[in-house]
């Protein structure tokens, strides 16, 4: 008696699996490569009407037979039952993308303005320093011990070259 129950149980299990798979895939169509596609979403716009084998809500004995598919029999009924075709664009997602791009552009512009302001400030300081060094006035600096020292000619030439380099790089428009 146990040997008779096992095949019936196996048959019911297989039938249950096939029913659950068909419940997930409400749409069936043939793609451009000739493969059968099962999906819970409508086919892409490039799929022709003749390649759509099954639609949601349509009961058919064999998925490929148009006679068994009552929805495919009348095109007017197909339009009513079929899910709306999605354009592939989400308006909210597009709006969020644009908002993020605008925010990124504003941040980039603010960073560029900040950099330009810092360069202008460095240019102005370098020009003032060069004017002081070129005037011939003795310049004093504070050493590591906090004592004031007068800059010698070698240090003066080195500082002049450094200020000219800063003015050359930051004073360009």
Secondary structure, DSSP 8 states (H G I E B T S, - for coil): -HHHHHHHHHHHHHHHHHHHHHHH--EEEE-TTS-EEEESS---TTS-GGGEEE-TT---SSTT-TTT-HHHH-HHHHHHHS-----S--HHHHHHHHHHHHHHHHHHHHHHHHHHHHHHHHHHHHHHHHHHHHTT---EEE-TTS-EEE--HHHHHHHHHHHHHHHHHHS--
